[in-house]
Amino acid sequence: MMILFNGWPMSALSAFDTARFYFDQAANLMGLSDNMRELLVTPERQIKVQVALERDNGEIGTFIGYRVQHNSARGPMKGGLRFHHDVDEDEVLALASLMTWKTAVVNIPYGGAKGGISVDTKDLSIGELERVTRKFIDEIHDMIGPDKDIPAPDMGTNAQVMAWIANQYEKFHGYSPACVTGKPVELHGAEGREEATGRGVITLTEALLQRHGQPIEETTIAIQGFGNVGSHAAHCLHEKGGKVVAVTDAEGGVLNKKGLDVPALILHCEDTGSVKNFSDSESITNDELLAADVDVLIPAALGGVLTERNAGDVRAKYIIEAANNPTTPEADDIFHDNGIIVLPDILANAGGVTVSYFEWVQNRQHFKWELSRVRQELDRILQDSFEKVWRLSQDKQISLRVAAYFLGIGRVGRATVMGGI
Ligand code: GLU
């Protein structure tokens, strides 16, 4: 069936329209007024700046940097910075709104934001990457800060980039480690921040499987993407005794029906930059990965990868959205019809921002937590949040996605009404 949204076929939806579609699904159920919807979807501020770079060879490079500050009703705005050639205004806007619902679903005292630079980091030397990062902060430092808007890593950025951000911000504002999270542990970063998203994905997968009486150690998984999130999720699952049978990245993919040797695959990836050509495996394409005969499929790369074109091929019983916005509404519909259960991004990948919150708390208290405490608090928050979303979905007979949005929008909406406009 062709679903229309504002007169457009779904497949023509932009990233923001997709996010808006999911928002409206829950808003309809909540009976939210049009005025309230408009207030909640409209970003508080959209920043777009020129990021000029002097290249190593003396030439000039000009990039566009974005920061969308979507909503601050529940606290300072929070969200990652993405350095990727696909970054544009629409995508950043969509991802910023997802951060608002995500921080609300896990009930941490933040709003939502997102930013990025439209740049291919593969084209930059390390020095160029540093200069681009510092220049971006020169342009936006007045509009971010520990009580305003706190950036963090996302696709194409890492702890080193966060260290440059902190350093550059502090040139204007003085010592202020809580101005950014995901920093190196040597520079006020939190233990366990790097693993947090992937680890959280598996904690939540386990919670979901438990509700269906499926032991994690008898579970097979396919993972699309082997960056920070995909590789930590694979490692965590492997430690729990589950089987990672298929993995793909931008270069290629590997499959071993008996289970891939995950620690060896991580080393192979560190050495060669890709999972491709890993020994003791056969190579597979991305389409083959999505159609793999596994229990759980984990998209952990780009958005918009599960579409009307490939959703019908998915054989997994569960999809855990480690990536942000990976599923188009049409694909979501197909999964529903085929009885496939989807754990939505705004809950599934919330482990990252949750440990960012712990980092910010530690920075502000000047008190460092042990890794064991970080993990324990993370597991508790995610399990509690899962339980709330699960119960809502059971009580109202709605999907986990609609339930997560219902919970998140409800919290943001109530804070907005109570605080006043
Ligand atoms: N970029 C991550 C996300 O999409 C983490 C954001 C953060 O830690 O603030 O959730």
Residues whose N, C-alpha, C, O or C-beta is under 5 A from the ligand:
A	BS01	LIG	K78 G79 G80 I150 A152 P153 D154 N349 G352 V353 S356
